[in-house]
Amino acid sequence: MTDQRHLEESTGREFEARVERVVDDGPTSRVVLDRTLFYPEGGGQPADHGTLTGEETWTVSDVQKTDEIYHTVEGDGPSVGERVVGEIDWERRHAHMRYHTAQHLLSAILFAEYDALTTGNQLHDDHARLDCGYDRFTREDLDDIEARMNELVEDALDVRWYTLGRERAERELDPERTRLDLLPESITEVRIVEIGEAQPDSDGRGKPGDPRPVYDRVACAGTHVENTAEVGRVEVTGRETRGADEERIEFVLEDE
């Protein structure tokens, strides 16, 4: 089983790994490593791109997680047992991190202030969209949402991620916002992404019942920036009706 280092090291850019399996798909190959920093597509976040370098260099054009995490490269790929160095396309990854954290801010605002639950999202490196359960947003609503997102960016809130046992997560997290009931029962450890201040204890996460001035706290396996200030200025670019009681909001982030 691949050690998914991206779950801990969102800012990691380079790593060493051993090739454990190679699947020949004709013009491309899918490579399984013993460890990786490459993020596999999921949760609305695109896969990382980059390179694997061993006896030669291969471009990683896709990463997917099924029974294993597969890194797609052109040609035959490296040999089983070969040691390789993986390098992430950092500009692409960091853009996804900024957009993913912005999406969490947007989801939290919509839930808290409009009672609108996020039903889907898609991130890119230059724009993003979010679908939610709501009748119809006005232009004034969009302006208010944009202003509120930028306030949270300017507040420079810390962003953290850690793992909780599922039972504790189900006790402490808002079931409507997080929808842990949708996770397979086989998942007993839940990765949490938390935005805002926390009341620390020995593990730095706070205790049940402690005051927790946390703005958002949900289950998420994606990569994020470490502070909302890294998101940059947000511009809500439009909305679209997606059916009965469902709206889509589109937004972009100012270039760094």
C-alpha positions as CSV (number, residue, x, y, z in Angstrom):
1,M,0.0,0.0,0.0
2,T,1.4,3.4,-1.0
3,D,2.3,5.7,1.8
4,Q,0.3,8.8,0.9
5,R,2.8,11.5,2.1
6,H,0.7,14.3,0.5
7,L,-1.8,13.8,3.4
8,E,0.8,15.1,5.8
9,E,3.2,17.1,3.7
10,S,1.1,19.4,1.5
11,T,4.1,21.6,0.9
12,G,6.4,18.8,-0.1
13,R,7.8,19.1,-3.7
14,E,10.3,16.2,-4.1
15,F,10.6,12.7,-2.7
16,E,12.4,9.4,-3.2
17,A,10.5,6.1,-3.7
18,R,10.8,2.5,-4.9
19,V,8.7,1.2,-7.8
20,E,6.5,-1.6,-6.7
21,R,4.4,-2.3,-9.8
22,V,4.2,-1.2,-13.4
23,V,1.1,-1.8,-15.5
24,D,1.6,-1.6,-19.3
25,D,-1.2,0.2,-21.0
26,G,0.4,0.4,-24.5
27,P,1.4,4.0,-25.1
28,T,1.4,4.7,-21.4
29,S,2.2,2.9,-18.2
30,R,0.8,3.2,-14.7
31,V,3.4,3.1,-11.9
32,V,2.8,2.2,-8.3
33,L,5.3,3.5,-5.7
34,D,5.9,2.6,-2.1
35,R,5.4,6.3,-1.2
36,T,4.2,9.4,-3.0
37,L,3.6,13.1,-2.7
38,F,1.5,13.1,-5.8
39,Y,-2.2,13.9,-5.1
40,P,-4.6,11.5,-6.9
41,E,-7.7,13.1,-8.5
42,G,-10.6,13.2,-6.1
43,G,-13.0,15.4,-4.1
44,G,-13.1,18.0,-6.9
45,Q,-9.3,18.4,-6.8
46,P,-7.4,17.5,-10.0
47,A,-4.4,15.1,-9.9
48,D,-0.9,16.4,-9.5
49,H,1.4,16.5,-12.5
50,G,5.2,16.3,-12.4
51,T,8.1,13.9,-13.1
52,L,9.6,10.6,-12.0
53,T,13.4,10.4,-12.5
54,G,15.4,7.1,-12.3
55,E,17.5,5.8,-15.1
56,E,15.6,8.3,-17.2
57,T,12.9,10.9,-16.6
58,W,9.2,10.3,-17.2
59,T,6.4,12.9,-17.1
60,V,3.6,12.1,-14.8
61,S,0.4,13.2,-16.6
62,D,-2.2,11.7,-14.3
63,V,-2.6,10.2,-10.9
64,Q,-5.6,8.0,-10.0
65,K,-6.5,6.0,-6.9
66,T,-8.4,2.7,-7.3
67,D,-7.0,-0.4,-5.7
68,E,-3.6,1.4,-5.7
69,I,-2.4,4.8,-6.5
70,Y,-1.3,4.8,-10.2
71,H,1.0,7.4,-11.7
72,T,0.5,7.6,-15.5
73,V,3.7,8.1,-17.5
74,E,4.5,7.8,-21.2
75,G,6.1,4.7,-22.6
76,D,7.3,1.7,-20.6
77,G,8.1,3.6,-17.4
78,P,10.7,2.6,-14.8
79,S,11.4,-1.0,-13.7
80,V,10.0,-2.7,-10.7
81,G,12.4,-2.3,-7.8
82,E,14.0,0.9,-9.3
83,R,14.6,3.8,-7.1
84,V,13.1,7.1,-8.5
85,V,12.8,10.7,-7.4
86,G,9.4,12.2,-7.8
87,E,9.0,16.0,-8.3
88,I,5.7,17.8,-8.1
89,D,4.6,20.5,-10.6
90,W,4.5,23.0,-7.7
91,E,2.8,25.9,-9.5
92,R,-0.1,23.6,-10.4
93,R,-0.3,22.0,-6.9
94,H,-0.1,25.3,-5.1
95,A,-2.9,26.7,-7.3
96,H,-5.1,23.7,-6.4
97,M,-4.2,24.2,-2.7
98,R,-5.3,27.9,-2.8
99,Y,-8.5,27.1,-4.6
100,H,-9.3,24.2,-2.3
101,T,-9.0,26.3,0.8
102,A,-11.1,29.0,-0.8
103,Q,-13.7,26.4,-1.6
104,H,-13.9,25.5,2.1
105,L,-14.3,29.1,3.0
106,L,-17.1,29.4,0.5
107,S,-18.9,26.2,1.6
108,A,-18.7,27.4,5.3
109,I,-20.2,30.8,4.4
110,L,-23.0,29.3,2.4
111,F,-23.9,26.9,5.1
112,A,-23.7,29.3,8.0
113,E,-25.3,32.3,6.4
114,Y,-27.6,30.9,3.7
115,D,-28.3,27.4,5.0
116,A,-27.0,26.2,1.6
117,L,-25.3,22.8,1.7
118,T,-22.5,22.1,-0.8
119,T,-23.5,19.3,-3.2
120,G,-20.4,19.4,-5.5
121,N,-17.3,21.3,-6.6
122,Q,-14.6,21.3,-9.2
123,L,-11.3,23.0,-8.8
124,H,-8.8,24.1,-11.6
125,D,-5.6,26.0,-11.4
126,D,-7.2,29.2,-12.7
127,H,-10.9,29.0,-11.6
128,A,-13.3,26.9,-9.6
129,R,-17.0,26.3,-9.2
130,L,-19.3,25.1,-6.3
131,D,-22.8,23.7,-6.5
132,C,-25.1,24.0,-3.5
133,G,-28.7,23.6,-2.5
134,Y,-30.3,27.0,-2.8
135,D,-33.2,28.6,-4.7
136,R,-31.4,31.6,-6.4
137,F,-28.6,34.0,-5.5
138,T,-29.0,37.6,-6.3
139,R,-26.2,39.9,-7.5
140,E,-26.2,41.4,-4.0
141,D,-25.9,38.0,-2.4
142,L,-22.8,37.3,-4.6
143,D,-21.3,40.6,-3.7
144,D,-21.8,39.9,0.0
145,I,-20.4,36.4,-0.4
146,E,-17.3,37.8,-2.2
147,A,-16.8,40.4,0.5
148,R,-17.1,37.8,3.3
149,M,-14.6,35.5,1.6
150,N,-12.1,38.3,1.3
151,E,-12.6,39.2,5.0
152,L,-11.6,35.7,5.9
153,V,-8.6,35.8,3.7
154,E,-7.5,39.1,5.2
155,D,-8.0,37.6,8.7
156,A,-5.1,35.3,8.0
157,L,-6.7,32.3,9.7
158,D,-4.5,29.2,10.3
159,V,-5.4,26.0,8.3
160,R,-4.6,22.7,9.9
161,W,-5.1,19.0,9.1
162,Y,-5.0,15.9,11.3
163,T,-6.7,12.6,11.8
164,L,-9.5,11.7,14.2
165,G,-11.0,8.4,15.0
166,R,-14.4,8.1,13.2
167,E,-16.4,7.8,16.4
168,R,-14.9,11.1,17.8
169,A,-15.3,12.8,14.4
170,E,-19.0,11.8,14.4
171,R,-19.5,13.2,17.9
172,E,-17.7,16.5,17.2
173,L,-18.4,17.5,13.6
174,D,-21.6,18.9,12.3
175,P,-23.2,15.9,10.5
176,E,-25.0,18.2,7.9
177,R,-21.8,20.0,6.9
178,T,-19.5,17.0,6.9
179,R,-21.8,14.1,5.9
180,L,-19.7,11.4,7.5
181,D,-22.5,9.0,6.9
182,L,-21.6,8.9,3.2
183,L,-18.1,7.4,4.0
184,P,-17.8,3.6,3.8
185,E,-18.0,1.9,7.2
186,S,-14.5,0.5,6.6
187,I,-13.0,4.0,7.1
188,T,-12.2,4.2,10.8
189,E,-9.8,7.2,10.7
190,V,-11.0,10.5,9.3
191,R,-8.7,13.3,8.0
192,I,-9.9,16.7,9.3
193,V,-9.2,20.1,7.8
194,E,-9.7,22.9,10.3
195,I,-9.7,26.7,9.6
196,G,-9.4,29.2,12.4
197,E,-8.0,29.3,16.0
198,A,-8.2,26.2,18.2
199,Q,-8.1,25.6,21.9
200,P,-4.9,23.5,22.3
201,D,-4.3,20.6,24.6
202,S,-1.5,17.9,24.6
203,D,-2.2,16.9,21.0
204,G,-2.8,20.5,19.8
205,R,-6.4,19.7,18.7
206,G,-8.6,20.8,21.6
207,K,-10.8,18.6,23.8
208,P,-14.6,17.9,23.5
209,G,-16.3,20.7,25.3
210,D,-13.5,23.2,25.1
211,P,-14.1,26.7,23.6
212,R,-13.2,26.3,20.0
213,P,-13.2,29.5,18.0
214,V,-12.8,27.5,14.8
215,Y,-14.4,28.9,11.6
216,D,-14.7,25.6,9.8
217,R,-13.9,22.0,10.6
218,V,-14.7,19.2,8.1
219,A,-13.5,15.9,6.8
220,C,-11.3,16.3,3.7
221,A,-8.5,14.4,2.0
222,G,-7.3,17.3,-0.2
223,T,-4.3,19.6,0.0
224,H,-4.5,23.1,1.5
225,V,-2.5,26.2,2.2
226,E,-1.4,26.7,5.8
227,N,-3.0,30.1,6.2
228,T,-6.0,31.8,4.5
229,A,-3.8,34.8,3.6
230,E,-2.2,32.5,0.9
231,V,-5.5,32.2,-0.9
232,G,-5.2,35.8,-2.2
233,R,-8.1,38.0,-3.3
234,V,-11.3,36.2,-4.4
235,E,-13.6,37.4,-7.2
236,V,-17.0,35.7,-7.5
237,T,-17.5,35.8,-11.3
238,G,-21.1,34.5,-11.6
239,R,-23.9,32.1,-10.8
240,E,-25.9,29.5,-12.7
241,T,-29.1,27.7,-11.9
242,R,-28.5,23.9,-12.0
243,G,-32.0,22.7,-11.5
244,A,-34.7,22.9,-8.8
245,D,-33.2,24.5,-5.7
246,E,-29.6,24.1,-6.9
247,E,-27.2,26.9,-7.7
248,R,-23.7,27.0,-9.0
249,I,-21.2,29.8,-8.0
250,E,-18.0,30.4,-9.9
251,F,-15.0,32.2,-8.6
252,V,-11.4,33.1,-9.5
253,L,-8.4,34.0,-7.3
254,E,-6.1,36.9,-8.0
255,D,-2.7,35.8,-9.5
256,E,0.1,35.7,-6.9
